[in-house]
Amino acid sequence: MAGHDHDHDHDEISEITLRPFDLSDIDDFMEWATDEKVSHFCIWDTYTSREQAMGFIKNLAIPHPWLRVICLGEKAIGSISVTPGSGISEKKGELGYALNSKYWGKGIATRAVKIVVGTIFREWPNLERLEAFVDAGNLGSQRVLEKAGFYKEGVLRKWAFFKGRSRDAVMFSLLSSDFLS
Ligand SMILES: CC(C)(COP(=O)(O)OP(=O)(O)OC[C@H]1O[C@@H](n2cnc3c(N)ncnc32)[C@H](O)[C@@H]1OP(=O)(O)O)[C@@H](O)C(=O)NCCC(=O)NCCS
């Protein structure tokens, strides 16, 4: 029944939390890292082995300045990160995220982005601009950013080449002054 599903989704949303990655997240991480549907619009290739996935958690996820696991209760169901810039980009951070496809369409990614926005500008007082580039074909991700209050700034034509083709990217941003004012 639709009404029942809605209530259930609402309960799930209130159970969404973010925390740092841990080596013990490997099995949950494999669920989305090995899924073509998840990697399709992403620069990273689908993971094919547990060793490779363990390498990511150890060498990239844990040392990353701000990469969090999206948890539903105790289970890790996705990841979300803010990567700080340097040089002329020192006031900027780039947002990225991915979610286990079993949990798509419930508002979970939007909730995770809102949690990040609600904490990152206070955690990093130097941060003036949070930006995200989305493949023009990735309509679900564009919707997430719109729902989280990001501004769609424009389309960067043939901005990236990966997995055999050039892609237009849609540029989204949220400024600390948008959020804090
Ligand atoms: C993009 C992604 C994070 C979305 O997660 P999610 O939890 O399903 O997102 P939400 O439920 O919060 O919101 C998705 C919105 O997009 C909409 N949507 C999803 N697919 C769509 C499509 N193909 N066309 C149009 N809208 C779409 C949904 O209807 C929903 O909007 P609504 O609430 O107005 O109905 C998830 O699909 C994912 O992990 N994709 C693979 C990795 C990826 O693309 N990461 C982002 C790289 S920039």
The ligand as a Tripos MOL2 file, in Angstrom:
@<TRIPOS>MOLECULE
LIG
   48    50     1     0     0
SMALL
NO_CHARGES

@<TRIPOS>ATOM
      1 C1         22.4220    9.3540   -7.9030 C.3       1 LIG1
      2 C2         22.1200    8.5690   -6.6410 C.3       1 LIG1
      3 C3         23.1320    8.9210   -5.5590 C.3       1 LIG1
      4 C4         20.7190    8.9490   -6.1800 C.3       1 LIG1
      5 O1         20.4330    8.3300   -4.9290 O.3       1 LIG1
      6 P1         18.9350    8.2190   -4.3610 P.3       1 LIG1
      7 O2         19.0180    7.9450   -2.9140 O.co2     1 LIG1
      8 O3         18.1440    7.3030   -5.2190 O.co2     1 LIG1
      9 O4         18.4160    9.7210   -4.5880 O.3       1 LIG1
     10 P2         17.0850   10.3660   -3.9960 P.3       1 LIG1
     11 O5         16.0770    9.2870   -3.7680 O.co2     1 LIG1
     12 O6         17.4440   11.2430   -2.8530 O.co2     1 LIG1
     13 O7         16.6260   11.3090   -5.1920 O.3       1 LIG1
     14 C5         16.6400   10.8480   -6.5300 C.3       1 LIG1
     15 C6         15.7480   11.7550   -7.3650 C.3       1 LIG1
     16 O8         16.0900   11.5700   -8.7350 O.3       1 LIG1
     17 C7         14.9420   11.1490   -9.4440 C.3       1 LIG1
     18 N1         15.4240   10.2500  -10.4940 N.ar      1 LIG1
     19 C8         16.0730    9.0830  -10.3540 C.ar      1 LIG1
     20 N2         16.3770    8.5690  -11.5550 N.ar      1 LIG1
     21 C9         15.9250    9.4420  -12.4710 C.ar      1 LIG1
     22 C10        15.9350    9.4850  -13.8900 C.ar      1 LIG1
     23 N3         16.4930    8.5180  -14.5950 N.pl3     1 LIG1
     24 N4         15.3600   10.5480  -14.4970 N.ar      1 LIG1
     25 C11        14.7940   11.5430  -13.7950 C.ar      1 LIG1
     26 N5         14.7640   11.5800  -12.4340 N.ar      1 LIG1
     27 C12        15.3280   10.5260  -11.8020 C.ar      1 LIG1
     28 C13        14.0640   10.4860   -8.4280 C.3       1 LIG1
     29 O9         12.7310   10.4350   -8.8480 O.3       1 LIG1
     30 C14        14.2620   11.4290   -7.2340 C.3       1 LIG1
     31 O10        13.5970   12.6470   -7.3930 O.3       1 LIG1
     32 P3         12.1720   12.9530   -6.6950 P.3       1 LIG1
     33 O11        12.4020   12.8250   -5.2170 O.co2     1 LIG1
     34 O12        11.8380   14.3260   -7.1370 O.co2     1 LIG1
     35 O13        11.2280   11.8990   -7.1950 O.co2     1 LIG1
     36 C15        22.1560    7.0500   -6.8740 C.3       1 LIG1
     37 O14        21.3010    6.7500   -7.9580 O.3       1 LIG1
     38 C16        23.5550    6.5330   -7.2140 C.2       1 LIG1
     39 O15        24.3110    6.1620   -6.3360 O.2       1 LIG1
     40 N6         23.9120    6.4970   -8.5110 N.am      1 LIG1
     41 C17        25.1880    5.9690   -8.9510 C.3       1 LIG1
     42 C18        26.3720    6.8070   -8.5280 C.3       1 LIG1
     43 C19        26.2680    8.2410   -8.9930 C.2       1 LIG1
     44 O16        25.7300    8.5210  -10.0460 O.2       1 LIG1
     45 N7         26.7750    9.1470   -8.1510 N.am      1 LIG1
     46 C20        26.7230   10.5560   -8.4190 C.3       1 LIG1
     47 C21        27.8300   10.9360   -9.3430 C.3       1 LIG1
     48 S1         27.7270   12.6990   -9.6870 S.3       1 LIG1
@<TRIPOS>BOND
     1     1     2 1
     2     2     3 1
     3     2     4 1
     4     2    36 1
     5     4     5 1
     6     5     6 1
     7     6     7 2
     8     6     8 1
     9     6     9 1
    10     9    10 1
    11    10    11 2
    12    10    12 1
    13    10    13 1
    14    13    14 1
    15    14    15 1
    16    15    16 1
    17    15    30 1
    18    16    17 1
    19    17    18 1
    20    17    28 1
    21    18    19 ar
    22    18    27 ar
    23    19    20 ar
    24    20    21 ar
    25    21    22 ar
    26    21    27 ar
    27    22    23 1
    28    22    24 ar
    29    24    25 ar
    30    25    26 ar
    31    26    27 ar
    32    28    29 1
    33    28    30 1
    34    30    31 1
    35    31    32 1
    36    32    33 2
    37    32    34 1
    38    32    35 1
    39    36    37 1
    40    36    38 1
    41    38    39 2
    42    38    40 1
    43    40    41 1
    44    41    42 1
    45    42    43 1
    46    43    44 2
    47    43    45 1
    48    45    46 1
    49    46    47 1
    50    47    48 1
@<TRIPOS>SUBSTRUCTURE
     1 LIG1         1 GROUP 0 **** ****
